[in-house]
């Protein structure tokens, strides 16, 4: 059984895709990023065309932005990387921005 629940996209246009990750939800941040990328690429997430490993270590991404030990969310910082030509920026507040290759 898959525990991933797709977050509602905040904006979807040919130039920019925005989605928010819920750190209290069942999905990890890396899972949310992979699903958002698959949606942007219009591919099935299970077909193997979306992998973060060549750009960023998924476990390190999850750890970098996980809530603090006292449960408070991390709100600062951002990390950017490129997957299959898509420029991904993940912010400490859970915002994920994806720009398609044609935009950059």
N, C-alpha and C positions, 0 to 999 in steps of 0.2 A: 504494500500500500504506500502511495506517495503522500507525504505530509505537506507538499507544496501547495499553497494557495496563491494564485496569481494576484498581485496587487493591482488595483485599478490604475491604468496609465493616467497621469495628470495631463499629458499633452502628447499628441502624436501627429507629426507633420512630416513631410518629406525631408525637412532640414534638421529636426531635433526631436528626440524621444525622451520624455521625462517619466520617471517612476519613483515611488518612495518605497523603501524597505522598512518593514515593521520589525524592529529588533525584539519585540515581545512575541512575535508570531512564531509559527512552527518552522519556517524556512530559514536557512542560513543566508547571510548576505551574498555569498558566492552563488548560491542557488538562485536567488532573485536576479542577480546579474546575468547568469546563463539563460534564464527564462526570458528576460527582457531582450537580450541579444537575439535569441531565437525568434522572438516576435518581430524584432526589427528586420531580421534577415528573411523573414517569412519561411522559416524551416521548422520542422518538427524537432523539438528539443532532444528527442531520443535518437535521432539519426547520426549523431556523432560529429556533426559539422561545427558545433559550437563547443570549444574547449578553451578554458582559461590558462591551462598549464604553460603554453608557450609565451604568455604575456605576464602572468602573475600567479603566484602560488595561492590557490583558493583557500587553503587553511590559514595562511598568513593574512589574507584579506579579511577573513572572518575574525581573526584574532585582533587585527589592527583596529577595527571599529566596533568591537563588542562592548557592551555596557561596562562601566567601571565596576570594581569589586563591591562597591556599596549599592549598586543597582542603577546609579545615575547614568543617563545616556551620554555618549561622547558627542559633542556638538561641533568641535573644531577639526580642521584639517581636511585634506582631500588627497586622493590618489588618482592619477590618470594613467591609462595604458591603452594599447591598440590591440584589437582582436579582429582578425579577418578584414582589416581595413577600417573597422568601426572604432572611433575614438571614444573611449569610455572614461567618465569621470565619476568617481564615487566620493561623496562627502560624508563627513562624520555625523551629519544630521540624518543620514539615510537616503538623501537624494541621489539618484543615479541619472546621469545625463549621457545619452548616446548620440553621437553625430555620425551619419553615414559617410562612406568614403567620398561621395560626390560633393559633400559640403566642405571638406577640408582642402 
